[in-house]
Amino acid sequence: MQSGRTDPGAFREAMTRFAAAVNVVTTDGASGRRGVTVTSACSVSDDPATLLVCLNLSSPDNAWFEENGVFAVNLLSAGDEALARAFAGEDKLSQPERFARGEWSKGETGAPLLDTALVSFDCRLIDARVIATHKVLIGEVAGLRASDAGSGLIYLGRGFRTLGGGE
């Protein structure tokens, strides 16, 4: 075990061993409609239902999430890998082109909810903080929509994998 400050490259490599659910986080409002693929999303509390999401500061357009004051966390199913890649920017598509790849509904907050998501959490932003290279958004869940159980999409070892949902 090393002491002192951890090397960022070693940390990134270690995190490749950390299996994480794949989500598309979306927003819509006065600043515009935006979506990004993230694996850094988790629950904070169940009463009130609260989630957090981490967005990289390297993209100035990620400020739209805070400016709009709403976001949705859409947990992807195994069949949504192409969508995950599109929202990760792999195809260099514009935001409208990315959203055209899926079927969307509006949540109570106005945030886009993916119709094929295993679960969509519709959130109102209650706090946002910069931590190193990321903006941490904390949202209270205003509504959620869950589909029938299915296989989830996870990211592990620098690749997408499928995790069975007990079908």
Secondary structure, DSSP 8 states (H G I E B T S, - for coil): ---SS--HHHHHHHHTTS-EE-EEEEE-STT--EEEEES-EEEEEETTEEEEEEEETT-GGGHHHHHHTEEEEEE-BGGGHHHHHHHTTTT---HHHHHTTS-EEE-TTS-EEETT-SEEEEEEEEEEEEETTEEEEEEEEEEEEE-S---EEEEETTEEEEE----
